[in-house]
Amino acid sequence: MSNFTVTATDKKLLDLLATDAKLTHDQLAAMLGVAETEVSERIAALEAEGIIKGYQAVIDWEAIDANKATALIQLKVTPEPDQGFDKLAHRIMQFEEVEGVYLMSGGYDLTVIIQGQSMRDIALFVARRLSTLEGVQGTGTHFILSRYKDRNVIYHDEAQKETRSNVFYD
């Protein structure tokens, strides 16, 4: 077990990176009121500890390909003795289409986020690959029809557009 301690400044640093990972170390240092070398060292330490898992661009794939689809699949599963839900979750993680796997409370045990070339592709993936896995008792598929906000990025800001169009000038 690591003796690594996440400080209050680390938490602020992580918040800033989660909001905009393109900020430079110099910008982060200025925002935090610390030296740039401290930011660089803390980021390296947070990466080494596995707290920072990676950096990704948030892309609006539907703007590029209108047929591309995303779905949230809920799974009711039978946990394995001595392994619970872990073995099945790790097996599901191996599928290329899977973007995320989450253990949930409530009526379903696992939630899986799937990306596919079309709704039909996702439906076939669920029918042929997910629902046939040993331990899967049932599935519930929910297609994402429109993104409004995802990973803290606003996709459709209709309220802001409407507010701007309703401004009257004398």
KAQUI-V684950 format. One record per backbone hydrogen bond with DSSP energy under -0.5 kcal/mol. CO is the residue of the C=O (numbers start at 1). NH is the residue of the N-H. Records with the same first field share a line. If there is no record, write none. Layout:
# KAQUI-V684950
CO=NH ; NH
This chain:
# KAQUI-V684950
5=7
7=11
8=12
9=13
10=14
11=15
12=16
13=17
14=18
15=19
16=20
20=23
24=28
25=29
26=30
27=31
28=32
29=33 ; 34
35=39
36=40
37=41
38=42
39=43
40=44
41=45
42=46
43=47
44=48
45=49
46=51 ; 52
47=50
51=53
57=59
59=61
60=63 ; 64
61=64 ; 65
65=68
69=116
70=144
71=73 ; 114
72=74 ; 142
73=112
74=140
75=77 ; 109 ; 110
76=137 ; 138
77=79
80=83 ; 84
83=86
84=80
85=89
86=90
87=91
88=92
89=93
90=94
91=94
92=95
95=98
97=115
100=113
102=111
109=104
110=75
111=102
112=73 ; 114
113=99 ; 100
114=71
116=69
118=122
119=123
120=124
121=125
122=126
123=127
124=128
125=129 ; 130
126=131
130=133
133=136
135=78 ; 137
138=76
140=74
142=72
143=145
148=155 ; 156
150=153
153=150
155=157
156=158
157=161
158=162
159=163
160=164
161=165
162=166
164=167
